[in-house]
């Protein structure tokens, strides 16, 4: 067996294998991020669906059947898949549910193809070399993001939106870390047990790159997870003579952490915008107050998830509906107002809330079956000294689950495919392992004997259409409506926007887009019914996603154009709850209250803006914003007759203009200050005479 693993087989005559190899190589890189992120992801899912489905059809036509193992993992995975499919029909967010189910379906495709396409250990090793290689390219991007931070670009934007926290091509750094912890143990495998010297050298570079990238994500959960996996690996390899190489991995990771703990010393030399509080790695060891608040928020999320589970204990509230369900239960919660709720930050709590305790049971049993199968091979490894990838794949799954105790990274397409790739590795390794007892291997069955192949393909194609074509069509309609709006073709654009809403009525962005068309038409023809329809669509978007500040901003602007000052102020107040750092919003609220002659409310909001400005970080605009806020407050106090406060703020405004050298005409301010002081003097004289 060792000789077989040291000599790669010649696979040049197997084009199907190389097609599958190419698809796996593209898996991490195709999880891209553009300005139209969701549309972009649909294209990628469509690509993977058709690529993997085409390969399944080719393999079936070539072999006349599909084979896979019937064991505990497959049975519980099938039951878990059925629970997820059923949850789509009672879910409140069918679009997100279908997208999540599609990721599970992609994992199912990959699992079937590994079982049927891979014929020997060298091919299995080649598949995972492709995964590690492409992930290393993604790791280089993460290191680049960690060093250079955010750079504004047009079109394709692969740079970090989280300052100096690397996120690769994922939505946020934690999802990126979740994918890295799956792949790093496999990179360690190629470093320790590669087929040749070149493979081991490449494995060493991959370990360095991926550990660096993981560090730049700033994910404490990811660091804890990979550290736990490495400790477990040392436990399994403590008798191995190549343990010295494992110590080398520890030295590499330690040196990496030491270098990046310099924080500002690294980032300030290579970045135009150096970190104020150190690098992501620095903040891992010395957390900021905001990070400690983040831990408290996660603990609070855990507590509030339990009542949500007990409300729908058996089947859950629906796949990918955690956020909507949380907002429904706690609409006034601070986590909702700060837009901090996306998932439960724990994979088991999240699954229980979405697909119920029954779905969680099948998921846990699926994991137990998989780790039990892996444990048998690990026993074989310890007994026979066979160099197997099953151990390292299992460590990747272990690290993934440890990370998901603190976060939730089960949703991305790349994580799903990597998870099921490793699962298929564990199962396929048992089929290829000749020196493990026969009792380890489960019987192989022919799918054609159980289910007609035509019916299976029809079901898969139907799920493909439901999961991809409908939302893709809706987003094409949305894009077309945006283009027509820019071209000022409102009737045609309105038609496309309405079709997008009709296609996916539960997606809030489509309702907001439709409202923009109605409000634009109202501005042209002043038809009150258009205004009412626009406001109704905006309120529908807000009801679907109350944590999105953009919808409230649109509502406030619409009320302002209609001269509904109170409605505008109320809408902007909701935006402030979600974005308390935006000073312009405070000024908009104050302006609308001043238009209503409610100066007391205007002064309250201007003073809140002043307090918020004092907390803001030092910047070139801070002094100017404080100057503007003091001037607005002085005018509001002057208009309301509160001359004492007006004098205070006029003096502060003049003092700021002189000390900060703000270019303005101070003469009228001094004249107004004299008038206010005169009014105060007259009021005092009248009070004395009384």
Secondary structure as the mmCIF struct_conf table of DSSP 4:
data_model
#
loop_
_struct_conf.conf_type_id
_struct_conf.id
_struct_conf.beg_label_comp_id
_struct_conf.beg_label_asym_id
_struct_conf.beg_label_seq_id
_struct_conf.end_label_comp_id
_struct_conf.end_label_asym_id
_struct_conf.end_label_seq_id
HELX_RH_AL_P HELX_RH_AL_P1 UNK A 2 UNK A 6
BEND BEND1 UNK A 7 UNK A 7
TURN_TY1_P TURN_TY1_P1 UNK A 12 UNK A 13
HELX_RH_AL_P HELX_RH_AL_P2 UNK A 15 UNK A 26
TURN_TY1_P TURN_TY1_P2 UNK A 27 UNK A 30
BEND BEND2 UNK A 31 UNK A 31
BEND BEND3 UNK A 35 UNK A 36
HELX_RH_AL_P HELX_RH_AL_P3 UNK A 37 UNK A 63
BEND BEND4 UNK A 64 UNK A 65
STRN STRN1 UNK A 67 UNK A 69
BEND BEND5 UNK A 71 UNK A 71
HELX_RH_AL_P HELX_RH_AL_P4 UNK A 72 UNK A 89
TURN_TY1_P TURN_TY1_P3 UNK A 90 UNK A 90
BEND BEND6 UNK A 92 UNK A 92
HELX_RH_AL_P HELX_RH_AL_P5 UNK A 94 UNK A 117
BEND BEND7 UNK A 120 UNK A 120
HELX_RH_AL_P HELX_RH_AL_P6 UNK A 121 UNK A 148
BEND BEND8 UNK A 154 UNK A 156
BEND BEND9 UNK A 159 UNK A 159
BEND BEND10 UNK A 161 UNK A 162
TURN_TY1_P TURN_TY1_P4 UNK A 163 UNK A 164
BEND BEND11 UNK A 165 UNK A 165
TURN_TY1_P TURN_TY1_P5 UNK A 168 UNK A 169
BEND BEND12 UNK A 170 UNK A 172
HELX_RH_AL_P HELX_RH_AL_P7 UNK A 173 UNK A 193
BEND BEND13 UNK A 195 UNK A 196
HELX_RH_AL_P HELX_RH_AL_P8 UNK A 197 UNK A 216
TURN_TY1_P TURN_TY1_P6 UNK A 217 UNK A 218
HELX_RH_AL_P HELX_RH_AL_P9 UNK A 220 UNK A 236
TURN_TY1_P TURN_TY1_P7 UNK A 237 UNK A 239
TURN_TY1_P TURN_TY1_P8 UNK A 241 UNK A 242
HELX_RH_AL_P HELX_RH_AL_P10 UNK A 243 UNK A 260
TURN_TY1_P TURN_TY1_P9 UNK A 261 UNK A 263
HELX_RH_AL_P HELX_RH_AL_P11 UNK A 264 UNK A 270
BEND BEND14 UNK A 272 UNK A 273
BEND BEND15 UNK A 276 UNK A 277
HELX_RH_AL_P HELX_RH_AL_P12 UNK A 280 UNK A 285
BEND BEND16 UNK A 286 UNK A 286
HELX_RH_AL_P HELX_RH_AL_P13 UNK A 289 UNK A 311
TURN_TY1_P TURN_TY1_P10 UNK A 312 UNK A 315
BEND BEND17 UNK A 317 UNK A 317
TURN_TY1_P TURN_TY1_P11 UNK A 319 UNK A 320
HELX_RH_AL_P HELX_RH_AL_P14 UNK A 322 UNK A 329
TURN_TY1_P TURN_TY1_P12 UNK A 331 UNK A 332
HELX_RH_AL_P HELX_RH_AL_P15 UNK A 334 UNK A 337
TURN_TY1_P TURN_TY1_P13 UNK A 338 UNK A 339
BEND BEND18 UNK A 342 UNK A 343
BEND BEND19 UNK A 345 UNK A 346
HELX_RH_AL_P HELX_RH_AL_P16 UNK A 347 UNK A 384
HELX_RH_AL_P HELX_RH_AL_P17 UNK A 389 UNK A 403
TURN_TY1_P TURN_TY1_P14 UNK A 404 UNK A 406
BEND BEND20 UNK A 407 UNK A 407
BEND BEND21 UNK A 412 UNK A 412
HELX_RH_AL_P HELX_RH_AL_P18 UNK A 413 UNK A 432
BEND BEND22 UNK A 434 UNK A 436
HELX_RH_3T_P HELX_RH_3T_P1 UNK A 438 UNK A 440
BEND BEND23 UNK A 441 UNK A 441
HELX_LH_PP_P HELX_LH_PP_P1 UNK A 442 UNK A 443
STRN STRN2 UNK A 444 UNK A 446
HELX_RH_AL_P HELX_RH_AL_P19 UNK A 447 UNK A 450
BEND BEND24 UNK A 451 UNK A 451
HELX_RH_AL_P HELX_RH_AL_P20 UNK A 453 UNK A 464
HELX_RH_PI_P HELX_RH_PI_P1 UNK A 465 UNK A 469
HELX_RH_AL_P HELX_RH_AL_P21 UNK A 470 UNK A 486
TURN_TY1_P TURN_TY1_P15 UNK A 487 UNK A 488
HELX_RH_AL_P HELX_RH_AL_P22 UNK A 490 UNK A 503
BEND BEND25 UNK A 504 UNK A 504
TURN_TY1_P TURN_TY1_P16 UNK A 505 UNK A 506
HELX_RH_AL_P HELX_RH_AL_P23 UNK A 508 UNK A 525
HELX_RH_AL_P HELX_RH_AL_P24 UNK A 528 UNK A 544
TURN_TY1_P TURN_TY1_P17 UNK A 546 UNK A 547
HELX_RH_AL_P HELX_RH_AL_P25 UNK A 549 UNK A 561
TURN_TY1_P TURN_TY1_P18 UNK A 562 UNK A 563
HELX_RH_AL_P HELX_RH_AL_P26 UNK A 565 UNK A 578
TURN_TY1_P TURN_TY1_P19 UNK A 580 UNK A 581
HELX_RH_AL_P HELX_RH_AL_P27 UNK A 583 UNK A 595
TURN_TY1_P TURN_TY1_P20 UNK A 596 UNK A 597
HELX_RH_AL_P HELX_RH_AL_P28 UNK A 599 UNK A 615
BEND BEND26 UNK A 616 UNK A 616
HELX_LH_PP_P HELX_LH_PP_P2 UNK A 617 UNK A 618
TURN_TY1_P TURN_TY1_P21 UNK A 620 UNK A 621
HELX_RH_AL_P HELX_RH_AL_P29 UNK A 622 UNK A 640
TURN_TY1_P TURN_TY1_P22 UNK A 641 UNK A 641
HELX_RH_AL_P HELX_RH_AL_P30 UNK A 643 UNK A 659
TURN_TY1_P TURN_TY1_P23 UNK A 660 UNK A 661
BEND BEND27 UNK A 664 UNK A 664
HELX_RH_AL_P HELX_RH_AL_P31 UNK A 666 UNK A 689
#
